[in-house]
Each structure stands twice: as C-alpha cells, then as structure tokens.
Amino acid sequence: VEDIIKELEKPGRDPRAPIEEFQFDANIKSIEDVKVGMTVPGIVTNITAFGAFVDIGVKQDGLVHVSQLSNRYVSDPKEVVKLNQKVTVTVTEVDVTRKRIALTMKTSAPVVKEQRTEKAFSKPLKQAKPATPANSFQQSLLDLKKKFNN
C-alpha cells in the first residue's frame, strides 16, 4: 500500500480524472436578479416525482417540472436527470414574493407565461338569427324591435 501511495504522490501520476470546476452565473446573486428568459447553468439538487430542483446560484432552488424536463414525454424524472448533474436551464417564471423559480430544460424556445388581458377573454358574439314569427303578434313585435333597433 505504501508503494502505491508513493507512486501516486509523484507529479503527473494521479490516475483520477481532473475535477471539473463549476461556475454559476456571476450576474445572479439573489432571486431579484433572476429574470424570465435567462439561460443559466445549474446543478440538480433533488429529484421528485413531479420534477427536479436545480441550484442556479441563489438561495432558492428552481423547479423544472416533469413536463419541462425534455421535449419528449417523461414519466419518471430520473430518466432524464441525475443528482448533482450539471444542466443548462431557462427561466420561465419568477415569483419573488413566494420565492419560487420555474425553469425549463426544453431545447426549443420556452413558452413564457404572460399576464392575460381582458381582450383575450372577450369573444365576438354570434349574430342570432331572428326566429320566424308564429303569429301576427310576434310579427308586430319583431317589426317594432327593428324600428327601434333593439
């Protein structure tokens, strides 16, 4: 055993691969610095049934939901990511008050959640066809409505 240790102490004789140093994005220091659309490096810190948590360099880890892990269907997040794996993620949503960060690992452009406007909910109403009157009273009523634009 001592001979092995002496051989390993010699320069250039360490059979282990060099350790790759990981760097978080230097511009991100707090959750307030995280903006929607940013692509940042991270490390997978936890894997659950509903997704994977990724450390992106701030106190709060971001969640990559199982639907955002890949462009294909994923039933088990462990199929796609491993614990301590280095990944590149894109920020899709930041909730500073609840301290939550939503991330995606999909390769295509992420679908960014936007605020819905009132216009998005309004649909033009279909013009109702006037019913054919069954008797003279209904015909008279229909004529009056046309006359007064009601």
C-alpha positions in Angstrom: 0.0 0.0 0.0 2.9 2.4 0.8 4.4 1.8 -2.6 1.1 2.7 -4.3 0.9 5.9 -2.3 4.5 6.9 -3.1 3.7 6.3 -6.8 0.6 8.5 -6.7 2.5 11.3 -5.0 4.7 11.7 -8.0 3.7 14.5 -10.3 1.5 13.5 -13.3 0.8 10.0 -11.9 -2.7 10.6 -10.4 -5.0 8.2 -12.4 -8.1 10.2 -11.4 -9.6 12.5 -14.0 -9.3 16.2 -13.3 -12.2 17.7 -11.3 -14.2 20.0 -13.5 -14.9 23.3 -11.7 -18.5 24.5 -11.9 -19.3 28.2 -12.1 -22.7 29.7 -11.5 -23.7 32.9 -13.5 -21.7 35.7 -11.8 -24.5 38.2 -12.5 -27.0 36.4 -10.3 -26.7 37.0 -6.6 -30.3 37.0 -5.4 -33.7 36.0 -6.6 -34.3 39.6 -7.7 -31.5 39.2 -10.3 -33.3 36.3 -11.9 -35.3 37.4 -15.0 -37.6 35.5 -17.3 -35.9 34.2 -20.4 -32.4 33.9 -18.9 -30.4 30.8 -19.7 -28.2 29.8 -16.8 -26.1 26.9 -15.7 -27.2 24.9 -12.7 -26.8 21.7 -10.7 -29.6 19.2 -10.0 -30.0 19.1 -6.2 -33.2 17.0 -5.8 -35.3 14.7 -7.9 -39.0 14.2 -7.1 -41.9 12.5 -8.9 -43.1 15.9 -10.2 -39.7 17.3 -11.4 -36.2 18.2 -10.5 -34.9 21.0 -8.3 -31.9 22.9 -9.7 -29.5 25.2 -7.9 -28.8 28.2 -10.1 -26.7 30.1 -7.6 -29.3 31.8 -5.4 -30.7 30.7 -2.0 -33.9 29.3 -3.5 -33.6 26.3 -5.9 -35.6 26.5 -9.1 -38.1 23.7 -10.1 -38.0 22.1 -13.5 -41.5 20.5 -13.7 -41.5 17.0 -15.2 -43.3 18.4 -18.3 -40.4 20.8 -18.8 -37.5 18.3 -18.5 -37.5 17.3 -22.2 -39.2 17.9 -25.5 -40.5 14.3 -25.3 -42.8 12.7 -22.7 -41.1 11.9 -19.4 -42.9 9.6 -16.9 -40.0 9.5 -14.4 -37.6 12.5 -14.0 -34.8 10.0 -13.2 -34.8 9.0 -16.9 -33.6 12.5 -17.8 -31.5 13.9 -14.9 -29.2 12.6 -12.2 -28.4 14.0 -8.8 -25.5 16.5 -9.0 -25.8 16.7 -12.8 -24.7 19.9 -14.4 -27.5 21.3 -16.6 -28.4 24.4 -18.5 -31.9 25.8 -17.8 -34.0 28.6 -19.0 -36.1 30.7 -16.5 -39.8 30.7 -17.4 -41.3 32.3 -14.3 -40.1 34.1 -11.2 -42.3 34.8 -8.2 -40.3 36.9 -5.8 -43.0 37.1 -3.1 -43.4 33.3 -2.9 -39.7 32.8 -3.6 -40.3 30.4 -6.5 -38.4 30.0 -9.7 -39.8 27.9 -12.6 -37.3 26.5 -15.1 -37.3 24.5 -18.3 -34.8 22.2 -19.9 -36.6 22.0 -23.2 -34.4 22.9 -26.2 -36.9 24.9 -28.1 -37.9 28.4 -27.2 -39.8 28.2 -23.8 -43.4 29.2 -23.5 -43.2 32.2 -21.3 -46.3 32.8 -19.1 -47.7 36.2 -19.7 -50.4 38.2 -18.0 -53.8 37.7 -19.7 -55.6 40.8 -20.8 -59.3 41.5 -20.8 -59.2 41.4 -24.6 -58.0 37.7 -24.5 -61.3 36.8 -22.8 -63.7 38.7 -25.0 -65.1 36.9 -28.0 -67.4 38.4 -30.5 -70.9 37.3 -30.1 -72.6 35.4 -32.9 -75.4 37.2 -34.5 -78.6 35.4 -33.6 -81.0 34.7 -36.5 -84.4 36.2 -36.0 -86.9 33.5 -35.4 -89.7 33.2 -37.9 -92.8 34.6 -36.2 -95.6 32.1 -35.4 -98.4 34.6 -35.3 -99.3 38.2 -36.1 -98.5 39.3 -32.6 -94.9 38.1 -32.9 -94.6 39.6 -36.3 -95.7 43.0 -34.9 -93.3 42.7 -32.0 -90.4 41.9 -34.4 -91.3 44.9 -36.6 -91.2 47.2 -33.5 -87.8 45.8 -32.5 -86.4 46.5 -36.0 -87.9 50.0 -35.9 -86.3 50.9 -32.5 -83.0 48.9 -33.2 -83.4 46.5 -30.2 
